Amino acid sequence: MTTETEQDKIVTRQILDGKDFKLGLFSSNCSGGLAVTKIEERWGATWGENLRMAQLADKIGIDFLLPIARWIGYKGDTNFHGSVLDPIVWAAAILSSTERISVFSTVHTAFNHPMVTAKQMATLDQLGGGSRAGLNIVAGWNQPEYEAMGALLDHEHDARYEFAQEWCNVVLKAWEEPGIFDVENKHFKLRGAESEPKPHGNRVPILNAGSSGQGRAYAARNSDFVFTIVPDAETGAQIVSTVKAQAREHFNREVGVFTLGHVVCRPTRAEAEEYLEYYARENADWGAVDYLMTLQGMHAQSFTPEMLATMRDRFASGHGSLPLVGTPDDVADQIVALHKAGFDGMTLAFVDYVGELEYFGQEVLPRLEARGIRLPR
């Protein structure tokens, strides 16, 4: 854990240095991770598993961890994502148990008051020595979750982002205002508000997942990183160019763009493909897959109807993210292709975030360094 004396020496946040292609781990706080599978050895997402993963990731040079905020599961035989560690508490424990890695907290705007989130993030910023905490803002899409929480999901996509914008404005004001302040907008009317302590630099890095037009515009306006799903590197290159141009032209900002993938890496391609077949086809939880895909089609705009129609296998293997499957050279080549497409980094998921990550660190990370897209950690 970073000490208070060391905290005073910190001047930059490694996640924001822009020096090389950043790698993170995604969804380890959720049962199953991103693999919608029924195999007995599927990821349980216990605290013990997450602690081992976080400390290993910290040791081998993974740059950041990104959790999912989830309140109910996706049914099926396993109730995929039915067991989830709270992202704020999870982040606090991991920041206190690691030395270098950045840790985001995922927060739903509809379920969390912005003044509470502002203080929680400032507290996490201190736990991380002023350089490692980050905020992932979720504007919301999952109607059954809203019903379970007793909240209304506005079916107008733009209206959800209007609320999320005012929510974000309150958080930023709480971080920046030195004293007592008021807020008056459509959704928040605050009188005599104040928020201390502040995060270092009056801000923590912000990430926002946006794959719809409105989502990417919101992320371009507010975030340091736009987190977006893509079907392939070629399409991704077009999306990166559009998002970065939008941030510059409309908001006079520079943003990084991340995407997400899931990894099956083995000494031979045949072994990798055999394991993919085992967990994501022979033992897929198709009930959960189809329920998840139905929700995505009904209430989110992250995937086009065409993508949803052709991606059932990809949802089983990794929640619709890019599959990185094959030998260490194969996986390294696919990551390099995303770098060449203009992405600034990506998240990774594994069926086993500990055992498979160790092999990834031994075999793939050195190849990425040799290819010049990663600096030694």
Summary of the structure (lengths in Angstrom):
residues: 377
radius of gyration: 19.8
end to end distance: 17.6
largest distance: 63.7
contacts: 1308
relative contact order: 0.16
helix: 46%
strand: 16%
